[in-house]
Amino acid sequence: MRSPSEVHLRLEHVTKRFGETTAVNDVSFEVPRGSFATLLGPSGCGKTTTLRMIAGFYDPDHGDIVLGGKRINELPAHRRGTAMVFQDYALFPHMTVKENVAYGLRVAGVPGADRERRVHDILQFVGLGGLGDRWPNQLSGGQQQRVAVGRALVLEPQILLLDEPLSNLDAKLRVQLRWELRALQQRLGMTFVYVTHDQDEALSLSDWIAVMNAGKVEQAGTPWEIYYHPRTSFLADFVGAVNLVPGTVQKLTGDEAVIAFGSRAIAVRVPSGLALAVGREVRLCVRPEALALRPPSADPDGVRLPGVVARRAFLGDLMRYWVTVDGREWIVDQPDPGAAADFDGPVTVAVKPERIHVIAE
């Protein structure tokens, strides 16, 4: 358990309803101070509603929002110590870049000389030092995004909230700006809370992720934990490609379980805290990159699964195979296909027991 000094933002049993619809349902989590934290999930899962409650745009029906050890439920948005970057940036078209960035300071009554200094410094910081007199329609999408971030940072918030700020950009620029945002957050040492439905974005940017589904947090933790040790089938399937193979517990010995699946069985480690019983139905969770393809006569380390290649797709940095094993398709990723063997027809799928994660719901 983290000490209170390490927790910057805490939600305690937060619920938000709109009429008969429960958008956020009893959500609790803790965001570490100075982290890049992400709320990840499909459309309609409650992540943006959660972010807007943190910002003060919505009031929770139940629960508490605690920032820096202080309950902020009743504080108006401008007194919370938060600042928001919106999906569409919400720049004022009739104001220059400098005027957009200065707007919040002007509303707060910051004196002119101090305001100009802070605006100048923040434009330099976000790489827009020479563009202060331009209008928003004279900027690229990436530059507009920097203006929106600068307008939020100039207020010197405790925490920066970002609601899918890269979703309107083309794929290549989106990847470039991911790293700019991450580098910015690390230079500032500030807590960022970022909302996205893009799994790759969440995994590459974040120190901490909370995956939401149907108004609830399915699981929160590091990207590594979320990807390789998911607690639910939804989570495993939502975050990246995965093989979810149904099985049944045959035997339990210490922290190991023998799981029967298809026409075979395998001994795997039981995740800490997971209570299993003989006869219980489980899922074997195996990521495609944890599998290897070998010729049909090979005798690889680990478990040997004879199969037949059903189809394949060239994805540039890898070749993805769908291999039929005991009537079920397994996804297998082969890295660097330009230098690797090409497979077709009968093959052996090799899997090491330590790369298999057990899910019991």
PADREN-69979 format. One record per residue (C-alpha): residue number from 0; residue in one letter; chain; x, y, z. Coordinates in pm, 1 decimal. Layout:
! PADREN-69979
{NUM "a" "A" {X Y Z}};
...
END
This chain:
! PADREN-69979
{0 "m" "A" {0.0 0.0 0.0}};
{1 "r" "A" {136.9 343.4 -91.5}};
{2 "s" "A" {193.4 598.8 179.5}};
{3 "p" "A" {-43.5 899.9 160.8}};
{4 "s" "A" {244.7 1127.3 55.1}};
{5 "e" "A" {290.2 926.1 -264.7}};
{6 "v" "A" {-75.4 945.3 -367.8}};
{7 "h" "A" {-156.8 1268.9 -550.5}};
{8 "l" "A" {-514.0 1199.9 -660.6}};
{9 "r" "A" {-759.2 960.8 -498.9}};
{10 "l" "A" {-1115.5 869.9 -595.2}};
{11 "e" "A" {-1319.6 696.3 -326.6}};
{12 "h" "A" {-1638.9 512.6 -431.4}};
{13 "v" "A" {-1730.0 778.5 -688.6}};
{14 "t" "A" {-2063.3 737.8 -870.1}};
{15 "k" "A" {-2225.1 959.9 -1135.3}};
{16 "r" "A" {-2571.1 914.2 -1284.2}};
{17 "f" "A" {-2744.8 1093.7 -1568.8}};
{18 "g" "A" {-3113.5 1021.0 -1518.1}};
{19 "e" "A" {-3154.0 643.1 -1517.3}};
{20 "t" "A" {-2808.6 584.8 -1665.0}};
{21 "t" "A" {-2514.5 516.6 -1433.2}};
{22 "a" "A" {-2211.1 652.5 -1618.8}};
{23 "v" "A" {-1959.0 592.2 -1337.5}};
{24 "n" "A" {-2032.1 320.3 -1083.1}};
{25 "d" "A" {-1849.3 309.3 -747.8}};
{26 "v" "A" {-1504.8 391.6 -890.9}};
{27 "s" "A" {-1203.7 399.4 -659.1}};
{28 "f" "A" {-837.3 440.4 -750.7}};
{29 "e" "A" {-515.6 616.2 -647.2}};
{30 "v" "A" {-289.2 806.2 -887.8}};
{31 "p" "A" {78.3 827.7 -782.2}};
{32 "r" "A" {229.7 1176.4 -758.8}};
{33 "g" "A" {431.2 1282.2 -1062.2}};
{34 "s" "A" {305.6 996.1 -1278.1}};
{35 "f" "A" {163.6 985.2 -1628.3}};
{36 "a" "A" {-170.0 819.5 -1545.2}};
{37 "t" "A" {-417.0 702.7 -1808.0}};
{38 "l" "A" {-786.0 616.9 -1798.5}};
{39 "l" "A" {-827.6 363.0 -2078.9}};
{40 "g" "A" {-1143.6 203.6 -2210.1}};
{41 "p" "A" {-1396.0 176.2 -2494.1}};
{42 "s" "A" {-1639.9 453.6 -2582.2}};
{43 "g" "A" {-1910.1 496.7 -2320.0}};
{44 "c" "A" {-1714.4 330.1 -2038.8}};
{45 "g" "A" {-1715.8 639.8 -1814.0}};
{46 "k" "A" {-1356.8 759.7 -1850.7}};
{47 "t" "A" {-1436.5 1112.0 -1976.5}};
{48 "t" "A" {-1712.0 1151.6 -1715.3}};
{49 "t" "A" {-1457.0 1055.2 -1449.5}};
{50 "l" "A" {-1208.9 1311.0 -1583.9}};
{51 "r" "A" {-1475.6 1583.0 -1586.7}};
{52 "m" "A" {-1564.3 1508.6 -1225.9}};
{53 "i" "A" {-1197.8 1548.8 -1130.6}};
{54 "a" "A" {-1194.1 1879.9 -1320.3}};
{55 "g" "A" {-1509.0 2003.7 -1145.8}};
{56 "f" "A" {-1735.2 2012.4 -1451.7}};
{57 "y" "A" {-1962.1 1740.7 -1307.6}};
{58 "d" "A" {-2050.3 1680.3 -943.4}};
{59 "p" "A" {-2037.7 1317.8 -824.1}};
{60 "d" "A" {-2362.8 1179.5 -684.7}};
{61 "h" "A" {-2166.8 975.1 -430.1}};
{62 "g" "A" {-1806.7 942.5 -319.0}};
{63 "d" "A" {-1509.6 1171.6 -269.3}};
{64 "i" "A" {-1238.9 1321.3 -491.9}};
{65 "v" "A" {-920.2 1397.9 -298.6}};
{66 "l" "A" {-634.3 1598.0 -452.4}};
{67 "g" "A" {-311.6 1650.4 -258.7}};
{68 "g" "A" {-478.7 1519.5 56.9}};
{69 "k" "A" {-769.5 1769.5 27.9}};
{70 "r" "A" {-1129.2 1678.7 -56.4}};
{71 "i" "A" {-1228.3 1893.8 -355.4}};
{72 "n" "A" {-1586.8 1786.4 -423.2}};
{73 "e" "A" {-1736.6 2126.8 -343.7}};
{74 "l" "A" {-1460.9 2342.0 -493.9}};
{75 "p" "A" {-1538.3 2515.5 -827.8}};
{76 "a" "A" {-1326.9 2412.6 -1125.1}};
{77 "h" "A" {-1101.3 2719.5 -1116.3}};
{78 "r" "A" {-1002.9 2659.1 -751.8}};
{79 "r" "A" {-918.5 2289.4 -772.5}};
{80 "g" "A" {-560.1 2310.3 -888.3}};
{81 "t" "A" {-644.8 2126.7 -1210.2}};
{82 "a" "A" {-633.7 2234.1 -1574.2}};
{83 "m" "A" {-790.8 2063.1 -1874.4}};
{84 "v" "A" {-683.0 2003.5 -2234.4}};
{85 "f" "A" {-988.4 1917.0 -2442.9}};
{86 "q" "A" {-1020.3 1680.5 -2737.3}};
{87 "d" "A" {-1093.9 1964.7 -2982.8}};
{88 "y" "A" {-847.2 2202.1 -2805.7}};
{89 "a" "A" {-1126.4 2468.6 -2771.8}};
{90 "l" "A" {-900.2 2753.1 -2891.4}};
{91 "f" "A" {-1061.8 3094.3 -2936.5}};
{92 "p" "A" {-1047.5 3165.2 -3312.6}};
{93 "h" "A" {-1060.9 3545.7 -3260.3}};
{94 "m" "A" {-754.6 3544.1 -3032.4}};
{95 "t" "A" {-388.2 3506.4 -3120.8}};
{96 "v" "A" {-174.4 3229.5 -2975.2}};
{97 "k" "A" {-51.1 3464.6 -2700.3}};
{98 "e" "A" {-402.6 3579.8 -2619.9}};
{99 "n" "A" {-530.3 3221.5 -2602.5}};
{100 "v" "A" {-255.0 3121.3 -2362.5}};
{101 "a" "A" {-305.3 3436.1 -2152.2}};
{102 "y" "A" {-683.2 3400.3 -2126.5}};
{103 "g" "A" {-696.4 3209.0 -1797.8}};
{104 "l" "A" {-443.5 3442.8 -1637.4}};
{105 "r" "A" {-644.7 3745.8 -1746.9}};
{106 "v" "A" {-964.6 3599.1 -1601.4}};
{107 "a" "A" {-776.7 3528.6 -1277.2}};
{108 "g" "A" {-666.7 3892.6 -1257.6}};
{109 "v" "A" {-293.3 3829.0 -1295.2}};
{110 "p" "A" {-118.9 4168.2 -1350.4}};
{111 "g" "A" {-9.6 4249.9 -1704.7}};
{112 "a" "A" {368.4 4230.7 -1661.7}};
{113 "d" "A" {353.1 3898.2 -1476.5}};
{114 "r" "A" {101.8 3766.9 -1728.9}};
{115 "e" "A" {324.6 3854.5 -2024.3}};
{116 "r" "A" {627.8 3695.4 -1860.2}};
{117 "r" "A" {445.6 3370.7 -1786.2}};
{118 "v" "A" {295.7 3353.1 -2135.2}};
{119 "h" "A" {637.5 3417.3 -2292.8}};
{120 "d" "A" {801.0 3149.5 -2077.5}};
{121 "i" "A" {535.8 2885.8 -2144.7}};
{122 "l" "A" {538.2 2946.4 -2522.9}};
{123 "q" "A" {913.4 2892.9 -2519.8}};
{124 "f" "A" {866.9 2580.5 -2310.3}};
{125 "v" "A" {617.5 2417.5 -2550.7}};
{126 "g" "A" {817.0 2516.4 -2861.1}};
{127 "l" "A" {596.6 2800.5 -2987.2}};
{128 "g" "A" {823.5 3093.7 -2902.8}};
{129 "g" "A" {803.2 3256.7 -3244.4}};
{130 "l" "A" {433.9 3196.0 -3309.1}};
{131 "g" "A" {266.4 3410.9 -3043.0}};
{132 "d" "A" {109.0 3652.3 -3291.7}};
{133 "r" "A" {-43.2 3387.7 -3516.7}};
{134 "w" "A" {-411.2 3295.1 -3525.0}};
{135 "p" "A" {-525.7 2936.8 -3452.0}};
{136 "n" "A" {-625.1 2879.8 -3816.4}};
{137 "q" "A" {-265.3 2950.8 -3918.7}};
{138 "l" "A" {-133.7 2660.5 -3711.2}};
{139 "s" "A" {-97.9 2289.8 -3780.3}};
{140 "g" "A" {-288.8 2037.5 -3569.8}};
{141 "g" "A" {22.2 1963.9 -3364.8}};
{142 "q" "A" {84.3 2334.5 -3300.8}};
{143 "q" "A" {-277.8 2384.1 -3192.9}};
{144 "q" "A" {-235.9 2098.7 -2948.6}};
{145 "r" "A" {72.0 2269.6 -2802.1}};
{146 "v" "A" {-123.6 2593.3 -2760.6}};
{147 "a" "A" {-393.7 2405.7 -2570.3}};
{148 "v" "A" {-131.8 2244.0 -2344.6}};
{149 "g" "A" {42.8 2578.3 -2293.8}};
{150 "r" "A" {-285.1 2749.4 -2201.6}};
{151 "a" "A" {-340.0 2485.0 -1934.2}};
{152 "l" "A" {18.5 2480.9 -1800.1}};
{153 "v" "A" {45.1 2860.4 -1770.3}};
{154 "l" "A" {-206.3 2838.0 -1483.8}};
{155 "e" "A" {51.9 2633.4 -1290.9}};
{156 "p" "A" {-192.2 2357.2 -1192.4}};
{157 "q" "A" {-114.8 2071.7 -954.4}};
{158 "i" "A" {-241.0 1822.6 -1209.5}};
{159 "l" "A" {-302.4 1834.2 -1586.3}};
{160 "l" "A" {-609.2 1657.0 -1728.6}};
{161 "l" "A" {-608.9 1558.3 -2097.2}};
{162 "d" "A" {-920.0 1428.5 -2275.8}};
{163 "e" "A" {-805.8 1238.3 -2588.4}};
{164 "p" "A" {-600.2 1537.5 -2712.0}};
{165 "l" "A" {-438.3 1343.5 -2999.3}};
{166 "s" "A" {-744.4 1171.7 -3143.4}};
{167 "n" "A" {-802.8 1427.2 -3422.1}};
{168 "l" "A" {-448.8 1403.2 -3560.9}};
{169 "d" "A" {-315.0 1173.2 -3832.6}};
{170 "a" "A" {-141.3 854.6 -3719.4}};
{171 "k" "A" {220.4 963.9 -3774.5}};
{172 "l" "A" {178.0 1301.1 -3603.8}};
{173 "r" "A" {-9.0 1134.4 -3319.1}};
{174 "v" "A" {288.1 906.2 -3249.3}};
{175 "q" "A" {529.7 1201.9 -3261.2}};
{176 "l" "A" {319.7 1407.7 -3018.7}};
{177 "r" "A" {286.0 1114.4 -2779.2}};
{178 "w" "A" {658.1 1136.0 -2714.1}};
{179 "e" "A" {645.9 1514.9 -2688.4}};
{180 "l" "A" {374.6 1489.8 -2423.4}};
{181 "r" "A" {564.6 1221.9 -2234.2}};
{182 "a" "A" {888.3 1422.9 -2246.9}};
{183 "l" "A" {700.5 1733.2 -2130.7}};
{184 "q" "A" {547.7 1548.1 -1837.0}};
{185 "q" "A" {886.1 1410.0 -1733.1}};
{186 "r" "A" {1052.9 1753.7 -1753.7}};
{187 "l" "A" {781.0 1906.4 -1538.0}};
{188 "g" "A" {753.6 1614.9 -1295.1}};
{189 "m" "A" {380.5 1693.7 -1293.9}};
{190 "t" "A" {94.5 1447.6 -1255.2}};
{191 "f" "A" {-88.8 1400.7 -1585.8}};
{192 "v" "A" {-424.2 1221.0 -1608.5}};
{193 "y" "A" {-489.4 1123.7 -1969.4}};
{194 "v" "A" {-801.8 974.5 -2125.1}};
{195 "t" "A" {-782.5 752.9 -2434.7}};
{196 "h" "A" {-942.3 452.2 -2601.0}};
{197 "d" "A" {-614.3 372.0 -2781.6}};
{198 "q" "A" {-436.4 79.2 -2614.4}};
{199 "d" "A" {-101.7 143.3 -2784.2}};
{200 "e" "A" {-113.0 505.0 -2671.0}};
{201 "a" "A" {-188.3 405.3 -2312.6}};
{202 "l" "A" {84.0 139.1 -2296.6}};
{203 "s" "A" {353.2 359.3 -2449.9}};
{204 "l" "A" {281.8 677.1 -2250.2}};
{205 "s" "A" {180.3 565.4 -1906.0}};
{206 "d" "A" {334.9 491.0 -1569.8}};
{207 "w" "A" {-7.2 383.1 -1441.1}};
{208 "i" "A" {-327.4 275.6 -1618.5}};
{209 "a" "A" {-684.0 224.7 -1501.5}};
{210 "v" "A" {-888.9 25.0 -1752.3}};
{211 "m" "A" {-1260.2 108.7 -1737.0}};
{212 "n" "A" {-1559.0 -87.2 -1864.0}};
{213 "a" "A" {-1930.5 -15.9 -1815.5}};
{214 "g" "A" {-1863.9 254.7 -1558.2}};
{215 "k" "A" {-1627.4 49.2 -1343.1}};
{216 "v" "A" {-1250.8 7.8 -1312.5}};
{217 "e" "A" {-1165.1 -344.1 -1427.4}};
{218 "q" "A" {-803.8 -315.9 -1314.1}};
{219 "a" "A" {-543.2 -50.8 -1231.9}};
{220 "g" "A" {-167.1 -85.2 -1231.8}};
{221 "t" "A" {146.9 -49.5 -1441.6}};
{222 "p" "A" {130.2 -109.6 -1819.3}};
{223 "w" "A" {324.0 -434.1 -1764.3}};
{224 "e" "A" {68.4 -561.3 -1511.2}};
{225 "i" "A" {-225.5 -461.0 -1729.0}};
{226 "y" "A" {-82.0 -630.6 -2038.6}};
{227 "y" "A" {73.1 -948.6 -1901.1}};
{228 "h" "A" {-133.8 -1008.8 -1586.2}};
{229 "p" "A" {-493.5 -908.0 -1664.0}};
{230 "r" "A" {-754.1 -1015.2 -1409.6}};
{231 "t" "A" {-1046.5 -1046.0 -1653.1}};
{232 "s" "A" {-1105.0 -1174.7 -2004.6}};
{233 "f" "A" {-1238.3 -833.5 -2109.3}};
{234 "l" "A" {-915.3 -668.7 -2002.5}};
{235 "a" "A" {-696.2 -928.7 -2173.6}};
{236 "d" "A" {-893.1 -896.5 -2496.5}};
{237 "f" "A" {-919.4 -516.1 -2491.9}};
{238 "v" "A" {-549.9 -444.5 -2437.7}};
{239 "g" "A" {-369.6 -597.5 -2734.3}};
{240 "a" "A" {-407.5 -925.6 -2922.9}};
{241 "v" "A" {-442.9 -1234.5 -2705.8}};
{242 "n" "A" {-518.0 -1604.0 -2702.4}};
{243 "l" "A" {-787.4 -1685.6 -2444.3}};
{244 "v" "A" {-815.6 -2062.6 -2422.7}};
{245 "p" "A" {-1081.4 -2222.5 -2196.2}};
{246 "g" "A" {-955.8 -2485.0 -1956.4}};
{247 "t" "A" {-1038.6 -2674.1 -1636.6}};
{248 "v" "A" {-833.3 -2710.3 -1320.9}};
{249 "q" "A" {-730.6 -3077.9 -1286.2}};
{250 "k" "A" {-487.3 -3062.5 -996.5}};
{251 "l" "A" {-345.8 -2811.6 -745.8}};
{252 "t" "A" {-0.6 -2835.8 -588.1}};
{253 "g" "A" {129.2 -2538.6 -392.5}};
{254 "d" "A" {133.6 -2239.0 -627.1}};
{255 "e" "A" {95.2 -2455.4 -939.2}};
{256 "a" "A" {-214.2 -2582.5 -1116.7}};
{257 "v" "A" {-252.4 -2843.7 -1387.1}};
{258 "i" "A" {-497.8 -2705.7 -1641.6}};
{259 "a" "A" {-665.3 -2929.0 -1900.4}};
{260 "f" "A" {-744.5 -2765.6 -2236.0}};
{261 "g" "A" {-841.2 -2932.8 -2560.7}};
{262 "s" "A" {-680.6 -3276.9 -2565.4}};
{263 "r" "A" {-387.5 -3188.9 -2341.3}};
{264 "a" "A" {-290.3 -3044.6 -2001.6}};
{265 "i" "A" {-20.7 -2808.8 -1874.5}};
{266 "a" "A" {120.0 -2716.5 -1533.0}};
{267 "v" "A" {121.9 -2339.3 -1480.1}};
{268 "r" "A" {187.2 -2099.6 -1193.8}};
{269 "v" "A" {-123.2 -1964.9 -1016.9}};
{270 "p" "A" {-124.6 -1582.5 -990.1}};
{271 "s" "A" {-87.3 -1447.1 -637.5}};
{272 "g" "A" {-424.5 -1397.2 -469.5}};
{273 "l" "A" {-618.6 -1611.9 -716.7}};
{274 "a" "A" {-817.6 -1883.6 -538.8}};
{275 "l" "A" {-867.8 -2194.2 -753.8}};
{276 "a" "A" {-1035.5 -2528.7 -692.3}};
{277 "v" "A" {-1023.3 -2856.9 -880.1}};
{278 "g" "A" {-1292.1 -2857.5 -1147.0}};
{279 "r" "A" {-1305.7 -2479.1 -1179.7}};
{280 "e" "A" {-1323.6 -2338.0 -1532.2}};
{281 "v" "A" {-1050.8 -2087.3 -1618.8}};
{282 "r" "A" {-896.2 -1914.7 -1917.5}};
{283 "l" "A" {-537.7 -1950.0 -2028.8}};
{284 "c" "A" {-414.8 -1607.7 -2140.7}};
{285 "v" "A" {-120.6 -1615.0 -2383.7}};
{286 "r" "A" {4.5 -1315.5 -2581.7}};
{287 "p" "A" {92.2 -1388.2 -2948.4}};
{288 "e" "A" {454.2 -1278.0 -2906.5}};
{289 "a" "A" {499.4 -1533.7 -2626.5}};
{290 "l" "A" {446.4 -1816.7 -2877.3}};
{291 "a" "A" {689.9 -1946.6 -3138.7}};
{292 "l" "A" {639.3 -2136.8 -3463.2}};
{293 "r" "A" {857.7 -2433.7 -3543.0}};
{294 "p" "A" {857.7 -2704.4 -3813.3}};
{295 "p" "A" {610.5 -2988.7 -3744.9}};
{296 "s" "A" {889.8 -3230.2 -3648.3}};
{297 "a" "A" {1052.5 -2992.1 -3398.2}};
{298 "d" "A" {1079.4 -3075.3 -3028.8}};
{299 "p" "A" {1095.5 -2729.8 -2869.4}};
{300 "d" "A" {1133.4 -2628.8 -2505.0}};
{301 "g" "A" {806.7 -2604.7 -2319.1}};
{302 "v" "A" {477.9 -2737.3 -2451.8}};
{303 "r" "A" {446.6 -2858.6 -2810.2}};
{304 "l" "A" {112.5 -2790.9 -2983.2}};
{305 "p" "A" {78.2 -2947.5 -3331.8}};
{306 "g" "A" {-128.5 -2732.1 -3562.8}};
{307 "v" "A" {-191.5 -2606.7 -3916.5}};
{308 "v" "A" {-151.6 -2249.2 -4042.6}};
{309 "a" "A" {-500.2 -2123.3 -4133.4}};
{310 "r" "A" {-401.0 -1775.7 -4255.6}};
{311 "r" "A" {-141.2 -1507.0 -4205.4}};
{312 "a" "A" {-99.1 -1131.3 -4233.5}};
{313 "f" "A" {216.0 -927.4 -4299.4}};
{314 "l" "A" {221.8 -633.9 -4053.5}};
{315 "g" "A" {563.5 -489.8 -4139.5}};
{316 "d" "A" {763.7 -552.9 -3824.1}};
{317 "l" "A" {599.8 -892.9 -3772.0}};
{318 "m" "A" {409.2 -1169.1 -3946.1}};
{319 "r" "A" {88.2 -1268.8 -3769.5}};
{320 "y" "A" {-23.5 -1629.4 -3807.3}};
{321 "w" "A" {-353.5 -1789.8 -3715.0}};
{322 "v" "A" {-281.6 -2155.1 -3639.4}};
{323 "t" "A" {-555.1 -2416.2 -3584.6}};
{324 "v" "A" {-477.6 -2633.9 -3281.4}};
{325 "d" "A" {-741.1 -2888.2 -3170.4}};
{326 "g" "A" {-1008.1 -2700.5 -3364.3}};
{327 "r" "A" {-923.2 -2362.4 -3206.6}};
{328 "e" "A" {-726.3 -2081.2 -3369.6}};
{329 "w" "A" {-418.0 -1951.2 -3190.3}};
{330 "i" "A" {-259.3 -1617.8 -3285.2}};
{331 "v" "A" {120.3 -1636.0 -3317.6}};
{332 "d" "A" {341.4 -1334.0 -3392.0}};
{333 "q" "A" {673.6 -1393.2 -3567.7}};
{334 "p" "A" {904.0 -1087.7 -3537.4}};
{335 "d" "A" {1125.7 -958.7 -3817.5}};
{336 "p" "A" {958.8 -1158.3 -4096.9}};
{337 "g" "A" {1221.6 -1042.6 -4347.7}};
{338 "a" "A" {1483.2 -1249.8 -4167.0}};
{339 "a" "A" {1264.9 -1530.2 -4030.3}};
{340 "a" "A" {1139.1 -1854.2 -4178.1}};
{341 "d" "A" {800.5 -1839.3 -4353.1}};
{342 "f" "A" {550.1 -2100.1 -4236.9}};
{343 "d" "A" {259.6 -2266.6 -4411.1}};
{344 "g" "A" {69.9 -2592.7 -4364.4}};
{345 "p" "A" {154.1 -2815.9 -4061.8}};
{346 "v" "A" {357.8 -2648.3 -3785.7}};
{347 "t" "A" {439.2 -2677.3 -3417.1}};
{348 "v" "A" {333.8 -2398.4 -3180.0}};
{349 "a" "A" {576.5 -2378.6 -2887.7}};
{350 "v" "A" {474.4 -2220.1 -2557.2}};
{351 "k" "A" {662.9 -2204.5 -2229.7}};
{352 "p" "A" {445.4 -2255.4 -1919.0}};
{353 "e" "A" {587.7 -1944.2 -1751.4}};
{354 "r" "A" {440.2 -1728.9 -2032.5}};
{355 "i" "A" {86.9 -1852.1 -1960.3}};
{356 "h" "A" {-132.4 -1640.8 -1732.9}};
{357 "v" "A" {-443.6 -1787.6 -1568.2}};
{358 "i" "A" {-769.6 -1590.5 -1549.7}};
{359 "a" "A" {-1058.5 -1708.0 -1332.4}};
{360 "e" "A" {-1374.2 -1494.5 -1326.1}};
END
